[in-house]
Amino acid sequence: MTLTGTQAELVTPGTEVRIQSGDLTWPGVTGEPTKRDDVLVAPVTAPDGGLPCADACDRLPSRRR
């Protein structure tokens, strides 16, 4: 997830998030943000550490997998 500086102050590692694609929604947890170019990027995993889309990843458009 891409964050602005202000957002990064609010979204700390371990923040619970919801990931939505069309009619699909999954729970997620943010990781430690890292700086890439001029933005901060926080990884998002499922609560168990796996892929947020779990066994439904094949239902995502290919550019979102």
Order of alpha helices (4+ residues) and beta strands (2+ residues): beta-alpha-beta-beta-beta-beta-beta
